[in-house]
Amino acid sequence: MADEDPIKAVNDGISIVAEVLKAAGDAPQVKEAAGNLGQTAVTLTKTINNVLLPLAAVNFAFDKAKFYFSSKFQRDLAEKTKKIPPEHIVEPKASIAGPTLQGLAFTHEEPNLRDMYLNLLTTSMDGRSASFAHPAFVEIIKQLDSEEAHLIQGVLQASLPHPIVQVIRTLKDNAGYQLLALHVLNLTRLDTNEPLENKRLPAMIDNWIRLGLVEVTYGTHLIDTGVYSWADKRPEYLRLIVEPQPAGAKIEYEKGVMRCTDLGKRFAQAIGLK
């Protein structure tokens, strides 16, 4: 890329200063720090107090971000964009590039999130796919943690809906039910393929629903019920069926479906999953 390219300018550690300071808002301490970012080490070693904590966090992020953009960013971006024919490379929209670079400043040490940001930036630089990039996708990535970013990839890449279950306690005479375990998926260990329980998963899926990436429904299920054969072997279910239950109550699992939304499909395209 040419020397005057704005991405190169960021790579030299210029634009990232404004982006990181912007993330901290208009606090007077931040404005004052803008004139002397070299005080990072001093700020971080001062007595911790509520006023200086935000400033310390910003300067800490800036210090590490500056190293990344000056030493690794160009290589990472070159690797991502190497398959784009030169005639199709375009300047990314500022509404994509600016927030994406800001996000990279804080997450470049987390591979799952870093790849999402870099893939989104690459999409916005490819004239054949730039229309798939949307400023909202930067905000979606910002609201995922590294583990979520890893797990959601499998969901977004799938061409078919995912079987999902919730474990319930049905009361005597069908007087109602109690929800005991929500959003159970067939997670397994990579090395042994044994069931793996992740207690954070229900909250993660709720977050994906909130972000509009997936939708989950119970009471309806996939036609091939064999895709739920794993449900009665899940630790979430096995742990509950051995517990004492009220008279007449029983533990069951209710089949459901998790689907990728249209927004989720477009997001998947934008970050290189489809």
Backbone as CSV, one residue per row, in Angstrom:
resi,resn,N_x,N_y,N_z,CA_x,CA_y,CA_z,C_x,C_y,C_z
1,MET,0.842,-1.198,0.000,0.000,0.000,0.000,0.868,1.235,0.000
2,ALA,0.354,2.314,-0.546,1.113,3.544,-0.654,1.362,4.149,0.706
3,ASP,2.439,4.995,0.789,2.815,5.584,2.069,1.721,6.461,2.632
4,GLU,0.919,7.094,1.736,-0.096,8.007,2.235,-1.380,7.309,2.662
5,ASP,-1.396,5.984,2.549,-2.581,5.225,2.931,-2.884,5.461,4.411
6,PRO,-4.164,5.718,4.783,-4.491,5.973,6.186,-4.216,4.794,7.093
7,ILE,-4.298,3.575,6.557,-3.993,2.403,7.366,-2.519,2.412,7.766
8,LYS,-1.642,2.841,6.832,-0.215,2.939,7.134,0.022,3.983,8.219
9,ALA,-0.766,5.045,8.166,-0.606,6.081,9.185,-0.926,5.516,10.561
10,VAL,-1.964,4.699,10.622,-2.301,4.062,11.898,-1.200,3.110,12.311
11,ASN,-0.640,2.406,11.319,0.442,1.483,11.597,1.641,2.196,12.217
12,ASP,1.823,3.466,11.920,2.922,4.249,12.481,2.595,4.791,13.858
13,GLY,1.424,4.458,14.378,1.073,4.871,15.729,0.549,6.283,15.824
14,ILE,0.008,6.838,14.732,-0.478,8.212,14.768,-1.967,8.250,15.075
15,SER,-2.756,7.627,14.204,-4.206,7.712,14.375,-4.686,7.047,15.644
16,ILE,-3.984,6.021,16.103,-4.451,5.269,17.266,-4.503,6.135,18.515
17,VAL,-3.677,7.180,18.583,-3.710,8.076,19.738,-5.095,8.678,19.885
18,ALA,-5.610,9.238,18.799,-6.925,9.865,18.852,-8.015,8.853,19.140
19,GLU,-7.895,7.649,18.558,-8.935,6.641,18.737,-9.023,6.182,20.186
20,VAL,-7.874,5.938,20.803,-7.878,5.455,22.187,-8.360,6.538,23.137
21,LEU,-7.923,7.770,22.919,-8.376,8.860,23.782,-9.877,9.074,23.623
22,LYS,-10.362,8.937,22.400,-11.795,9.091,22.151,-12.588,8.078,22.944
23,ALA,-12.039,6.863,23.061,-12.731,5.802,23.791,-12.904,6.151,25.255
24,ALA,-12.041,7.015,25.765,-12.103,7.373,27.177,-13.077,8.513,27.449
25,GLY,-13.564,9.131,26.410,-14.529,10.212,26.586,-13.879,11.562,26.780
26,ASP,-14.627,12.489,27.344,-14.174,13.870,27.480,-13.712,14.218,28.892
27,ALA,-13.322,13.221,29.676,-12.888,13.491,31.046,-11.718,14.466,31.039
28,PRO,-11.713,15.445,31.929,-10.611,16.426,31.977,-9.249,15.772,32.111
29,GLN,-9.190,14.670,32.882,-7.907,14.008,33.059,-7.373,13.479,31.731
30,VAL,-8.306,13.001,30.884,-7.893,12.447,29.592,-7.407,13.550,28.670
31,LYS,-8.122,14.694,28.668,-7.706,15.819,27.825,-6.312,16.291,28.229
32,GLU,-6.075,16.336,29.532,-4.767,16.767,30.008,-3.688,15.764,29.584
33,ALA,-4.048,14.480,29.632,-3.084,13.438,29.268,-2.752,13.471,27.786
34,ALA,-3.643,14.016,26.976,-3.402,14.044,25.540,-2.116,14.774,25.202
35,GLY,-1.722,15.715,26.034,-0.507,16.460,25.767,0.738,15.767,26.264
36,ASN,0.562,14.691,26.999,1.751,14.037,27.546,1.465,12.567,27.816
37,LEU,1.321,11.761,26.734,1.019,10.344,26.900,2.210,9.561,27.447
38,GLY,3.359,10.224,27.540,4.526,9.537,28.072,4.449,9.278,29.554
39,GLN,3.390,9.758,30.208,3.253,9.582,31.651,2.604,8.261,32.030
40,THR,2.460,7.355,31.067,1.787,6.079,31.329,2.358,5.361,32.543
41,ALA,3.652,5.185,32.542,4.278,4.432,33.634,4.050,5.108,34.974
42,VAL,4.129,6.440,34.990,3.928,7.179,36.234,2.508,6.996,36.731
43,THR,1.549,7.129,35.805,0.134,7.008,36.173,-0.164,5.646,36.766
44,LEU,0.363,4.599,36.144,0.053,3.242,36.584,0.701,2.895,37.918
45,THR,1.728,3.600,38.316,2.396,3.277,39.575,1.940,4.159,40.729
46,LYS,1.076,5.122,40.460,0.552,5.963,41.525,-0.439,5.173,42.387
47,THR,-0.751,5.732,43.531,-1.734,5.104,44.403,-3.057,4.965,43.667
48,ILE,-3.650,3.754,43.714,-4.893,3.509,42.988,-6.038,4.299,43.627
49,ASN,-6.757,5.022,42.813,-7.973,5.681,43.277,-8.946,5.768,42.120
50,ASN,-10.202,6.015,42.437,-11.245,5.961,41.430,-11.106,6.993,40.331
51,VAL,-10.486,8.103,40.620,-10.355,9.150,39.617,-9.344,8.771,38.545
52,LEU,-8.228,8.146,38.964,-7.161,7.861,38.024,-7.282,6.499,37.347
53,LEU,-8.141,5.614,37.869,-8.259,4.294,37.257,-8.614,4.346,35.773
54,PRO,-9.622,5.125,35.356,-9.931,5.168,33.917,-8.755,5.652,33.091
55,LEU,-8.039,6.671,33.572,-6.891,7.201,32.850,-5.789,6.155,32.753
56,ALA,-5.556,5.444,33.836,-4.525,4.404,33.828,-4.862,3.325,32.814
57,ALA,-6.129,2.935,32.764,-6.546,1.888,31.828,-6.331,2.330,30.392
58,VAL,-6.664,3.574,30.085,-6.502,4.081,28.726,-5.033,4.114,28.333
59,ASN,-4.188,4.636,29.211,-2.765,4.725,28.892,-2.127,3.351,28.766
60,PHE,-2.579,2.391,29.596,-2.079,1.030,29.513,-2.420,0.429,28.158
61,ALA,-3.682,0.617,27.728,-4.113,0.095,26.435,-3.338,0.763,25.306
62,PHE,-3.094,2.062,25.438,-2.382,2.782,24.388,-0.958,2.254,24.236
63,ASP,-0.291,2.002,25.346,1.086,1.545,25.302,1.206,0.226,24.556
64,LYS,0.328,-0.706,24.865,0.362,-2.005,24.199,-0.111,-1.892,22.755
65,ALA,-1.115,-1.044,22.523,-1.633,-0.877,21.171,-0.575,-0.275,20.260
66,LYS,0.169,0.678,20.771,1.209,1.315,19.976,2.224,0.279,19.502
67,PHE,2.597,-0.632,20.388,3.542,-1.688,20.004,2.934,-2.580,18.929
68,TYR,1.664,-2.950,19.091,1.023,-3.830,18.108,0.965,-3.163,16.742
69,PHE,0.489,-1.915,16.696,0.333,-1.252,15.410,1.669,-0.947,14.737
70,SER,2.705,-0.799,15.520,4.002,-0.483,14.934,4.799,-1.720,14.546
71,SER,4.429,-2.903,15.072,5.256,-4.084,14.834,4.528,-5.263,14.199
72,LYS,3.203,-5.371,14.392,2.513,-6.579,13.936,1.317,-6.310,13.028
73,PHE,0.713,-5.145,13.144,-0.539,-4.886,12.439,-0.379,-5.020,10.923
74,GLN,0.657,-4.431,10.361,0.831,-4.454,8.913,0.959,-5.885,8.404
75,ARG,1.701,-6.721,9.156,1.854,-8.121,8.772,0.508,-8.857,8.839
76,ASP,-0.235,-8.634,9.926,-1.528,-9.303,10.082,-2.483,-8.909,8.967
77,LEU,-2.543,-7.612,8.663,-3.467,-7.144,7.636,-3.032,-7.632,6.255
78,ALA,-1.725,-7.660,6.003,-1.224,-8.151,4.716,-1.611,-9.610,4.513
79,GLU,-1.551,-10.404,5.597,-1.929,-11.814,5.513,-3.411,-11.961,5.186
80,LYS,-4.226,-11.123,5.792,-5.667,-11.203,5.573,-6.064,-10.747,4.163
81,THR,-5.352,-9.760,3.642,-5.759,-9.156,2.361,-5.006,-9.723,1.163
82,LYS,-4.151,-10.699,1.356,-3.306,-11.175,0.265,-4.097,-11.809,-0.881
83,LYS,-5.314,-12.267,-0.601,-6.115,-12.900,-1.652,-6.988,-11.900,-2.414
84,ILE,-6.938,-10.634,-2.012,-7.710,-9.625,-2.732,-6.901,-9.148,-3.933
85,PRO,-7.417,-9.287,-5.150,-6.689,-8.761,-6.316,-6.459,-7.264,-6.152
86,PRO,-5.286,-6.782,-6.516,-4.964,-5.356,-6.329,-6.013,-4.406,-6.880
87,GLU,-6.611,-4.773,-7.990,-7.602,-3.871,-8.596,-8.899,-3.783,-7.796
88,HIS,-9.078,-4.686,-6.825,-10.302,-4.674,-6.020,-10.085,-4.082,-4.624
89,ILE,-8.846,-3.709,-4.301,-8.596,-3.108,-2.996,-9.115,-1.668,-2.992
90,VAL,-9.927,-1.357,-1.992,-10.494,-0.019,-1.860,-10.198,0.512,-0.464
91,GLU,-10.264,1.820,-0.324,-10.088,2.417,0.994,-11.321,2.130,1.831
92,PRO,-11.154,1.592,3.034,-12.330,1.273,3.861,-13.037,2.545,4.309
93,LYS,-14.332,2.425,4.502,-15.092,3.566,5.015,-14.603,3.922,6.415
94,ALA,-14.552,5.198,6.700,-14.110,5.641,8.021,-15.002,5.092,9.121
95,SER,-16.293,4.923,8.820,-17.239,4.416,9.822,-16.951,2.969,10.193
96,ILE,-16.206,2.253,9.338,-15.780,0.890,9.635,-14.357,0.893,10.184
97,ALA,-13.448,1.558,9.472,-12.034,1.509,9.822,-11.745,2.104,11.193
98,GLY,-12.315,3.285,11.480,-12.038,3.952,12.748,-12.399,3.108,13.959
99,PRO,-13.680,2.702,14.100,-14.065,1.877,15.253,-13.368,0.510,15.280
100,THR,-13.077,-0.047,14.096,-12.404,-1.342,14.055,-10.992,-1.236,14.616
101,LEU,-10.269,-0.201,14.220,-8.915,0.001,14.731,-8.936,0.286,16.230
102,GLN,-9.949,1.008,16.665,-10.103,1.266,18.102,-10.309,-0.051,18.842
103,GLY,-11.182,-0.915,18.295,-11.408,-2.213,18.921,-10.143,-3.050,18.966
104,LEU,-9.361,-3.016,17.888,-8.104,-3.758,17.848,-7.138,-3.279,18.925
105,ALA,-7.187,-1.983,19.224,-6.275,-1.431,20.229,-6.455,-2.105,21.577
106,PHE,-7.672,-2.544,21.876,-7.962,-3.128,23.183,-8.003,-4.648,23.172
107,THR,-8.039,-5.280,21.985,-8.226,-6.734,21.934,-7.182,-7.458,21.098
108,HIS,-6.137,-6.783,20.673,-5.171,-7.411,19.769,-4.454,-8.591,20.411
109,GLU,-4.503,-8.713,21.744,-3.879,-9.847,22.423,-4.816,-11.046,22.537
110,GLU,-6.057,-10.907,22.074,-7.032,-11.991,22.125,-7.316,-12.453,20.696
111,PRO,-6.725,-13.579,20.276,-6.772,-13.996,18.876,-8.167,-14.069,18.266
112,ASN,-9.156,-14.581,19.007,-10.495,-14.732,18.440,-11.113,-13.382,18.074
113,LEU,-10.967,-12.410,18.966,-11.515,-11.084,18.706,-10.666,-10.340,17.675
114,ARG,-9.359,-10.485,17.772,-8.480,-9.819,16.801,-8.807,-10.262,15.383
115,ASP,-9.023,-11.564,15.194,-9.339,-12.060,13.853,-10.657,-11.508,13.346
116,MET,-11.632,-11.381,14.233,-12.918,-10.821,13.810,-12.748,-9.390,13.303
117,TYR,-12.005,-8.591,14.064,-11.782,-7.207,13.653,-11.003,-7.147,12.342
118,LEU,-9.953,-7.940,12.223,-9.139,-7.917,11.014,-9.931,-8.405,9.807
119,ASN,-10.753,-9.426,9.992,-11.567,-9.928,8.890,-12.618,-8.900,8.461
120,LEU,-13.187,-8.195,9.430,-14.157,-7.153,9.097,-13.480,-6.035,8.312
121,LEU,-12.287,-5.648,8.747,-11.541,-4.606,8.045,-11.185,-5.063,6.635
122,THR,-10.800,-6.334,6.500,-10.473,-6.880,5.181,-11.678,-6.858,4.261
123,THR,-12.832,-7.243,4.786,-14.056,-7.212,3.991,-14.336,-5.803,3.487
124,SER,-14.138,-4.809,4.345,-14.411,-3.428,3.967,-13.402,-2.887,2.960
125,MET,-12.261,-3.571,2.798,-11.228,-3.146,1.852,-11.306,-3.886,0.520
126,ASP,-12.221,-4.842,0.426,-12.412,-5.611,-0.810,-13.633,-5.055,-1.530
127,GLY,-13.418,-4.431,-2.673,-14.519,-3.821,-3.401,-15.627,-4.783,-3.758
128,ARG,-15.318,-6.073,-3.792,-16.329,-7.075,-4.127,-17.228,-7.432,-2.949
129,SER,-16.775,-7.120,-1.734,-17.537,-7.523,-0.548,-17.770,-6.386,0.438
130,ALA,-17.293,-5.189,0.120,-17.358,-4.066,1.071,-18.777,-3.781,1.532
131,SER,-19.760,-4.080,0.682,-21.154,-3.793,1.048,-21.635,-4.668,2.197
132,PHE,-20.934,-5.784,2.467,-21.334,-6.658,3.571,-20.901,-6.089,4.921
133,ALA,-19.905,-5.200,4.910,-19.427,-4.612,6.164,-20.393,-3.531,6.627
134,HIS,-20.657,-3.499,7.916,-21.604,-2.527,8.479,-21.044,-2.033,9.809
135,PRO,-21.168,-0.735,10.081,-20.640,-0.204,11.351,-21.174,-0.933,12.579
136,ALA,-22.403,-1.445,12.501,-22.981,-2.143,13.650,-22.198,-3.397,14.005
137,PHE,-21.505,-3.968,13.021,-20.766,-5.202,13.287,-19.584,-4.960,14.213
138,VAL,-19.015,-3.773,14.163,-17.933,-3.438,15.098,-18.476,-3.471,16.519
139,GLU,-19.673,-2.904,16.701,-20.273,-2.873,18.039,-20.616,-4.271,18.521
140,ILE,-21.004,-5.158,17.605,-21.295,-6.538,17.986,-20.035,-7.213,18.515
141,ILE,-18.926,-7.047,17.799,-17.671,-7.657,18.250,-17.267,-7.117,19.610
142,LYS,-17.485,-5.812,19.816,-17.123,-5.198,21.095,-17.892,-5.802,22.262
143,GLN,-19.043,-6.390,21.972,-19.878,-6.936,23.040,-19.766,-8.453,23.156
144,LEU,-18.700,-9.002,22.588,-18.367,-10.410,22.749,-17.056,-10.519,23.509
145,ASP,-16.920,-11.559,24.338,-15.604,-11.821,24.895,-14.926,-12.894,24.050
146,SER,-13.696,-13.205,24.365,-12.911,-14.090,23.517,-13.530,-15.485,23.409
147,GLU,-14.019,-16.008,24.519,-14.616,-17.350,24.495,-15.887,-17.360,23.663
148,GLU,-16.712,-16.325,23.814,-17.920,-16.220,22.998,-17.575,-16.153,21.517
149,ALA,-16.560,-15.355,21.194,-16.156,-15.195,19.800,-15.762,-16.535,19.192
150,HIS,-15.171,-17.406,20.015,-14.804,-18.740,19.535,-16.040,-19.610,19.336
151,LEU,-16.930,-19.631,20.304,-18.095,-20.520,20.236,-19.098,-20.084,19.175
152,ILE,-19.302,-18.792,19.026,-20.310,-18.311,18.082,-19.916,-18.614,16.644
153,GLN,-18.629,-18.800,16.389,-18.194,-19.081,15.027,-18.803,-20.373,14.496
154,GLY,-18.832,-21.408,15.339,-19.418,-22.675,14.918,-20.902,-22.542,14.609
155,VAL,-21.596,-21.721,15.377,-23.027,-21.499,15.160,-23.250,-20.751,13.849
156,LEU,-22.459,-19.720,13.615,-22.642,-18.893,12.425,-22.218,-19.606,11.145
157,GLN,-21.286,-20.529,11.253,-20.807,-21.238,10.069,-21.750,-22.345,9.632
158,ALA,-22.568,-22.843,10.534,-23.436,-23.980,10.228,-24.475,-23.607,9.175
159,SER,-24.715,-24.517,8.260,-25.712,-24.280,7.215,-27.117,-24.661,7.667
160,LEU,-27.207,-25.451,8.760,-28.510,-25.902,9.260,-28.722,-25.390,10.686
161,PRO,-29.984,-25.307,11.123,-30.269,-24.906,12.510,-29.648,-25.886,13.503
162,HIS,-29.392,-25.408,14.719,-28.778,-26.232,15.756,-29.841,-26.800,16.688
163,PRO,-29.748,-28.096,17.026,-30.608,-28.622,18.086,-30.152,-28.070,19.430
164,ILE,-31.086,-27.707,20.261,-30.807,-27.158,21.584,-31.903,-27.645,22.519
165,VAL,-31.625,-27.802,23.804,-32.647,-28.259,24.746,-32.584,-27.424,26.015
166,GLN,-33.659,-27.484,26.777,-33.672,-26.950,28.128,-34.204,-28.046,29.041
167,VAL,-33.635,-28.126,30.240,-34.035,-29.167,31.195,-35.082,-28.579,32.133
168,ILE,-36.194,-29.294,32.266,-37.298,-28.797,33.083,-37.754,-29.853,34.087
169,ARG,-38.398,-29.399,35.147,-39.051,-30.284,36.102,-40.548,-30.142,35.896
170,THR,-41.187,-31.215,35.400,-42.629,-31.211,35.201,-43.308,-31.598,36.507
171,LEU,-44.232,-30.782,36.976,-44.875,-31.006,38.263,-45.989,-32.038,38.155
172,LYS,-46.415,-32.513,39.302,-47.453,-33.550,39.376,-48.706,-33.129,38.634
173,ASP,-49.295,-34.097,37.905,-50.542,-33.878,37.162,-50.415,-32.745,36.150
174,ASN,-49.199,-32.559,35.643,-48.953,-31.503,34.649,-49.436,-30.138,35.125
175,ALA,-49.202,-29.873,36.401,-49.644,-28.601,36.978,-48.734,-27.435,36.593
176,GLY,-47.706,-27.722,35.839,-46.764,-26.691,35.420,-45.369,-27.266,35.368
177,TYR,-44.414,-26.410,35.140,-43.036,-26.894,35.109,-42.103,-25.817,35.640
178,GLN,-40.932,-26.261,36.025,-39.883,-25.353,36.497,-38.664,-25.498,35.595
179,LEU,-38.108,-24.378,35.166,-36.931,-24.398,34.305,-35.688,-24.608,35.171
180,LEU,-34.922,-25.634,34.868,-33.744,-25.977,35.666,-32.431,-25.698,34.950
181,ALA,-32.392,-25.876,33.648,-31.168,-25.630,32.879,-31.558,-25.109,31.504
182,LEU,-31.134,-23.896,31.203,-31.520,-23.235,29.948,-30.381,-23.324,28.933
183,HIS,-30.765,-23.399,27.663,-29.816,-23.333,26.547,-28.690,-24.366,26.673
184,VAL,-29.046,-25.633,26.580,-28.059,-26.709,26.633,-27.720,-27.137,25.206
185,LEU,-26.449,-27.057,24.856,-25.973,-27.499,23.548,-25.087,-28.728,23.707
186,ASN,-24.824,-29.394,22.609,-23.994,-30.599,22.636,-22.514,-30.211,22.539
187,LEU,-22.026,-29.543,23.578,-20.608,-29.189,23.631,-19.792,-30.412,24.031
188,THR,-18.657,-30.626,23.362,-17.800,-31.764,23.677,-16.339,-31.326,23.741
189,ARG,-15.537,-32.124,24.430,-14.101,-31.869,24.490,-13.467,-32.237,23.145
190,LEU,-12.554,-31.405,22.691,-11.923,-31.655,21.407,-11.069,-32.918,21.420
191,ASP,-10.428,-33.210,22.555,-9.498,-34.335,22.605,-10.189,-35.682,22.801
192,THR,-11.287,-35.706,23.586,-11.941,-36.986,23.903,-13.356,-37.104,23.346
193,ASN,-13.907,-36.001,22.867,-15.285,-35.952,22.370,-16.313,-36.236,23.456
194,GLU,-15.892,-36.140,24.726,-16.822,-36.334,25.840,-17.603,-35.049,26.086
195,PRO,-18.812,-35.165,26.649,-19.616,-33.966,26.925,-18.871,-32.966,27.803
196,LEU,-18.987,-31.714,27.464,-18.320,-30.646,28.199,-19.368,-29.629,28.631
197,GLU,-19.423,-29.362,29.929,-20.378,-28.383,30.450,-19.695,-27.034,30.607
198,ASN,-20.306,-26.018,30.069,-19.815,-24.646,30.221,-20.930,-23.848,30.899
199,LYS,-20.740,-23.518,32.159,-21.793,-22.863,32.920,-22.060,-21.435,32.449
200,ARG,-21.169,-20.890,31.642,-21.377,-19.545,31.100,-22.207,-19.572,29.817
201,LEU,-22.417,-20.748,29.245,-23.064,-20.844,27.939,-24.462,-20.232,27.891
202,PRO,-25.341,-20.495,28.878,-26.681,-19.893,28.798,-26.644,-18.370,28.689
203,ALA,-25.767,-17.740,29.466,-25.658,-16.283,29.397,-25.083,-15.839,28.053
204,MET,-24.143,-16.621,27.515,-23.598,-16.300,26.200,-24.693,-16.315,25.133
205,ILE,-25.503,-17.370,25.150,-26.555,-17.485,24.143,-27.573,-16.370,24.307
206,ASP,-27.904,-16.020,25.547,-28.783,-14.865,25.765,-28.176,-13.606,25.152
207,ASN,-26.870,-13.474,25.254,-26.189,-12.313,24.669,-26.272,-12.354,23.145
208,TRP,-26.089,-13.522,22.550,-26.192,-13.636,21.094,-27.611,-13.298,20.623
209,ILE,-28.595,-13.706,21.416,-29.986,-13.369,21.088,-30.181,-11.866,21.176
210,ARG,-29.666,-11.261,22.248,-29.786,-9.812,22.432,-29.143,-9.048,21.286
211,LEU,-28.017,-9.550,20.794,-27.309,-8.893,19.702,-27.962,-9.152,18.349
212,GLY,-28.945,-10.032,18.314,-29.654,-10.309,17.068,-28.966,-11.306,16.160
213,LEU,-27.982,-12.038,16.676,-27.241,-12.996,15.851,-27.984,-14.322,15.696
214,VAL,-28.688,-14.742,16.739,-29.426,-16.007,16.696,-30.808,-15.812,17.317
215,GLU,-31.681,-16.757,17.026,-32.969,-16.829,17.710,-33.159,-18.258,18.192
216,VAL,-33.761,-18.410,19.374,-33.957,-19.724,19.984,-35.425,-19.902,20.323
217,THR,-35.961,-21.035,19.944,-37.360,-21.349,20.270,-37.425,-22.751,20.868
218,TYR,-38.293,-22.926,21.867,-38.554,-24.227,22.470,-40.021,-24.585,22.225
219,GLY,-40.307,-25.875,22.273,-41.664,-26.305,21.966,-41.801,-26.702,20.509
220,THR,-40.864,-26.297,19.690,-40.746,-26.780,18.311,-39.375,-27.428,18.197
221,HIS,-39.254,-28.389,17.287,-37.984,-29.087,17.174,-37.728,-29.484,15.732
222,LEU,-36.518,-29.909,15.472,-36.137,-30.358,14.141,-36.825,-31.687,13.830
223,ILE,-37.126,-31.897,12.558,-37.873,-33.084,12.156,-37.128,-34.365,12.522
224,ASP,-35.840,-34.389,12.302,-35.032,-35.557,12.654,-34.730,-35.512,14.146
225,THR,-35.534,-36.202,14.942,-35.356,-36.162,16.398,-34.076,-36.856,16.841
226,GLY,-33.458,-37.602,15.929,-32.199,-38.254,16.266,-31.081,-37.268,16.552
227,VAL,-31.219,-36.036,16.089,-30.175,-35.032,16.335,-30.186,-34.568,17.790
228,TYR,-31.185,-35.051,18.569,-31.242,-34.729,19.998,-30.789,-35.904,20.860
229,SER,-30.211,-36.929,20.250,-29.874,-38.154,20.992,-28.848,-37.911,22.095
230,TRP,-28.121,-36.813,22.014,-27.100,-36.488,23.011,-27.695,-35.922,24.301
231,ALA,-28.956,-35.460,24.238,-29.518,-34.662,25.331,-29.557,-35.410,26.661
232,ASP,-29.918,-36.707,26.648,-30.026,-37.432,27.917,-28.674,-37.936,28.416
233,LYS,-27.602,-37.529,27.733,-26.250,-37.868,28.187,-25.503,-36.628,28.676
234,ARG,-26.180,-35.497,28.638,-25.539,-34.259,29.054,-25.390,-34.210,30.573
235,PRO,-24.258,-33.699,31.075,-24.075,-33.608,32.531,-25.136,-32.734,33.195
236,GLU,-25.633,-31.711,32.493,-26.679,-30.866,33.065,-27.942,-31.675,33.371
237,TYR,-28.245,-32.654,32.502,-29.420,-33.503,32.670,-29.146,-34.620,33.676
238,LEU,-28.015,-35.293,33.537,-27.696,-36.434,34.398,-27.590,-36.019,35.864
239,ARG,-27.089,-34.832,36.103,-26.946,-34.354,37.483,-28.320,-34.141,38.130
240,LEU,-29.271,-33.710,37.345,-30.591,-33.378,37.890,-31.474,-34.605,38.088
241,ILE,-31.349,-35.608,37.236,-32.256,-36.755,37.359,-31.964,-37.611,38.585
242,VAL,-30.780,-37.458,39.186,-30.474,-38.254,40.383,-30.830,-37.500,41.662
243,GLU,-31.242,-36.265,41.557,-31.624,-35.495,42.733,-33.051,-35.851,43.155
244,PRO,-33.334,-35.834,44.460,-34.708,-36.085,44.927,-35.664,-35.046,44.343
245,GLN,-36.844,-35.519,43.938,-37.826,-34.629,43.327,-39.117,-34.622,44.156
246,PRO,-39.878,-33.538,44.084,-41.180,-33.520,44.754,-42.056,-34.655,44.242
247,ALA,-42.987,-35.092,45.071,-43.867,-36.204,44.700,-44.565,-35.928,43.375
248,GLY,-44.464,-36.895,42.459,-45.142,-36.790,41.181,-44.416,-35.967,40.143
249,ALA,-43.317,-35.344,40.522,-42.563,-34.520,39.570,-41.528,-35.378,38.841
250,LYS,-41.152,-34.956,37.659,-40.124,-35.682,36.904,-39.274,-34.705,36.092
251,ILE,-38.037,-35.135,35.843,-37.088,-34.322,35.078,-37.172,-34.719,33.606
252,GLU,-37.290,-33.736,32.747,-37.357,-33.966,31.309,-36.525,-32.900,30.593
253,TYR,-36.270,-33.138,29.328,-35.671,-32.069,28.531,-36.620,-31.712,27.387
254,GLU,-36.703,-30.440,27.112,-37.578,-29.948,26.062,-36.739,-29.567,24.851
255,LYS,-37.100,-30.126,23.718,-36.349,-29.868,22.491,-36.614,-28.455,21.981
256,GLY,-35.593,-27.892,21.349,-35.718,-26.572,20.756,-34.833,-26.435,19.535
257,VAL,-34.843,-25.243,18.972,-34.069,-24.962,17.758,-33.367,-23.618,17.925
258,MET,-32.100,-23.573,17.564,-31.365,-22.311,17.517,-31.018,-22.024,16.062
259,ARG,-31.485,-20.891,15.579,-31.262,-20.504,14.183,-30.435,-19.240,14.107
260,CYS,-29.614,-19.164,13.087,-28.874,-17.942,12.786,-29.828,-16.975,12.091
261,THR,-29.904,-15.752,12.549,-30.777,-14.753,11.936,-30.151,-14.233,10.645
262,ASP,-30.921,-13.458,9.886,-30.374,-12.833,8.679,-29.221,-11.903,9.045
263,LEU,-29.378,-11.180,10.174,-28.287,-10.322,10.630,-27.059,-11.153,10.959
264,GLY,-27.281,-12.299,11.621,-26.172,-13.176,11.957,-25.462,-13.704,10.720
265,LYS,-26.229,-14.023,9.669,-25.627,-14.522,8.430,-24.791,-13.436,7.764
266,ARG,-25.294,-12.215,7.770,-24.531,-11.128,7.162,-23.282,-10.821,7.987
267,PHE,-23.421,-10.888,9.300,-22.261,-10.697,10.179,-21.219,-11.761,9.888
268,ALA,-21.663,-13.017,9.725,-20.745,-14.120,9.429,-19.996,-13.865,8.123
269,GLN,-20.681,-13.354,7.119,-20.023,-13.025,5.849,-18.984,-11.920,6.041
270,ALA,-19.358,-10.932,6.833,-18.482,-9.768,7.012,-17.196,-10.125,7.745
271,ILE,-17.256,-11.132,8.640,-16.044,-11.501,9.391,-15.405,-12.767,8.822
272,GLY,-15.768,-13.110,7.586,-15.068,-14.160,6.862,-15.425,-15.583,7.210
273,LEU,-16.606,-15.808,7.785,-16.993,-17.176,8.149,-17.767,-17.873,7.061
274,LYS,-18.262,-17.126,6.072,-19.019,-17.719,4.971,-18.499,-17.199,3.648
